């Protein structure tokens, strides 16, 4: 069924055309009857081999309006006035720099650095991996700054937060602004159903990294969305049903030196599926 849906969309509009804002995108948007409850965005790790300016330009080319910077594009250890200027420039270019990540927080200094950095850049969220013993400090910083923390799961082999459930178990009693960034690729690589995990934990999902993988095993690797094993239509139906209102950011880990075609196809596929549901994104 998933392959049939994909072929139908590709025949009807063309994934890259939809993503890059061509005629297919216009026709798709006109056919849609309501806006998605969430916002599509970009995890800048996708463009890790490119400069910040190039990353901003390619993100805008796909018609996206939100971005979260990985430290390739805005290092954590630069002076805060540099961070502040970069945040202002990104917003002036037309993108909402809503967050940063994935940020690893292994000691108290790294926690403080992450929050100072996010505040200087005008970010609302840190997508991070704080050490378990640092969660009380993270909670204090969230209360002090109002900046949310979305804990990212990294799948098989990760000893800290392999699954969304493993993160939830650590933060369930903390401030609700400490939640989850559900990476559906790493979730699938654990053999878990991303839609079911989202449904179960949805009240604490603050961010989503959307991608597709070649296999639901530890050996699975990123592929263009719609070409892998994840039931993307089911996942989108689920987040729409439960009115997820955060950001759903593409993290395309394939083709580091030439990520735009696969990224455009992936965003186009998502938009095509949503259009089939009468939804514009």
N, C-alpha and C positions, 0 to 999 in steps of 0.2 A: 504493500500500500504506500509506503513512504517513497519508493522509487517511482511509482505511478504519479504521485503528487508532484514530485520533483520534475518529471518529464513534462507534465502538463504546464507547470509554471514556466519552464524554460521555453516551451513552444509559444506560450501566450505573450510573454513580455521580454524575456532575456534577462538573466540575473544581473549581468554587468550594466546593462542599460538602465535597469531600475535603480541600482545603487549609485550610478554616476549622474543621475538626474536627467536622463534623456526622455524621449517621447514616451517610452514604456512607463517611466516613473510617473509622468503626468497623468496618463490614462489610468494607471493603478490608483493614484490618489483620488482621482475624480470618481472612481467606482466605489471607493470606501465610504462608509456611512458614519463612522465615529473614530475618534482618536484612541490610540492605545493608552492604557492606564500608565504605562511605563515609558521611559525615554531611552531610545537607542543611543549608545555612546561608543567610545573607543578607549581600550586599554593600550597605552602607547608602547607597551612592550612589542606590539605588533610591528612597529617601525623602529626597532632597536638599532638597526644599522644606519639610520638616517638622522639628520639634525633635527632640532626642535622645530625650526621653521618649516622644514620639509614635512615633518610629521603633522603639523598644524594644517599645512596646505592639502595634504592627502586626505586628512580626516574631513576637512570641509568639502573636498571634491566628492566625497561619498554622501554628502548631504547630512552629515552628522553634526550635532550641536554641542555635544558634551565630550569631555576627555578627562582621563586620569593619567597623570604623568608617572612613568617609571623614572628612576634616577639617572638613566641614560640621558634623559632630556632635560632634567633639572636636578643636578646633584644635591644630595642631602647636606653636604658639608661646605657649600659655598656661603658667603656672607648673606645675612638675611635681607639686606637691601637689594642684592642681586635676585634673590628669590621673589621679593616683592615686585620688582620691576618685571620679571618674567611673567608673573601672574597677571599683572596689568596689561602687558603686551598680548598675552593669550586672549584675554577677554576683549581687548580692542580689536583683535583679529576676527572676533565673532564666535569664539568657543567659550563655553562654560567650563572652566577648570574646576570641576567639582571635587576632585580628590587626587590622591597619590597612591602608588603601590605597584607591586607588593613591597611593603616596607618591613624589614626584619628588625625586631626589637629584642635584643638578647641581654641588655643590661639597662640600668637606670638612665645612663647618659643617652642611650639610643632612644628611649621613650621620650625624654625631654626634648631631644633634637627633633624627633618626628613631629611633635606637637608644635614646637616653635616654627618649624618649616611650614607646616600646613597653615598655621595662622598667618604667617607672613605672606604666603601666596594667596590667601583668601579662599582656601579650600574648606569644604564642609565635612570631608571624610578622609580618614586614613584607612586604606585597605592593607591590612597588616598581618603579621605573624608574631605576636608578643609571646615571650616565654611564659609558661604557666605561672611561675612564681611572681611575675611582674603584673599580673592582671589587677591586683588591688591598686597599684600605682596608675595603671592605665585608666581604671575607673575614676580615680581622683582627677586625673587630667581631663577626662571627658566632662566631668562636672564643672571643672574650672573654666574650660574653654568653649564648651558647647559643640566641640568637634566630635563626630561619631567615629567609631572604629568598627570596621567590618572584617572579621577574621576569615582568612582565605584558606581553603583546604587544598592540599597538594597530592592527594592520592596515594597509591601504593609506594611503600618505601619511606614515606614521611613519618617521622616519629613524634611530631608535635601536634598537627591537626590533619590527619589523613582524610577524614570525611567531614561533611557538615555536622553530622551527629556528634562527632568527637569534639568539635568546637562548641557546639551548643551545650554539651554536658558540662563544660568548664565555665560557661558564662550565663547559664540560665537564671541565676539569682543576682546577677549584676545589673547595673543601670541598663535600661532597654536600648540606650544609644550605643551599647556594645552588642553587636549582632554578627551576622554572617555575610560573607561574600561567597556565594555558592558558585564554585567552578564546576560547570556541568561535565566538562571533559574528564577532569580528575575523578569526579564522582562516578562516572560511567566506567572508568578504568578499574574501579574497585568492584565492578559487577553490580552496582546499585543503579536504580532507576532515578534519573534526575528529577523527573516530574513528581514521583512519589516522595522523594526527599524534600523537595520544595513544599509540597502540600503539607507534609508533616511538620516542618519547621518554619512555615511561612511567616509567622508572627515576629520572627527575629531575623528575617532575611532583609538586609539593608542594601545589598548590591549583588549583581549576577555577572559572572564571566561566561559568556556564551561561546561555544565552539563545538566542533564535531571531532570524533576520533575514529581511527581505523578499526579498532577492536575494543571490546569491553573487558580488557585484560591489562595487566601492568605494561605489556608491550605495545599497547595502543598509542598511536601518535596522531597529531593534529592533521586533519584534512579539511578541504573546503566544506562548509556547512551544507548538508544535504547529500554528501557523498559517503558519509560514515555510517556508524551503527546506532547513533542516538536518534530516538524518535522525536525529532524537532517539532513536528506538528503537535504531538501530544504535550510536549513541554510548553509550547506557546499557548495552546488551549488552556492549560492548567494555570499559567500565570495570569492570563486574561480573566479566567473564571474567578480567581481569588483576588483580582484587582491589585496586583503588585504595582506599586507606584514609584519604585526607585529607578535606578539606571540599569540597563542591560547592555553591558559593554562587550564588544567583540575583542577577544584575545586570540589572534591568529598567529600561531607559533611556527607555521610552515613557511618556507620560502623567504627566509630572513632578508636576502638581498633583493628580492622582487616580490614584496607582499601585496602590492596593490591589486593585481588581478584576482587573486584568491580572496582577498578581503572584500572586494567589490562584489564578487559572486556570492559570498556568504551573506553580506548585508542584503543584497538583492533577493536572495532566496527567502530570507526572513520576511522582508517586506511583501514578497509575492504570496507567501502563506497567509500573512495577516490580511492582505487584500482579499484573499479568498474567504476570509472570515468577516469581511465587511469592515476592516479596521485599517486605519492609516497610521504609519509610524515614520 
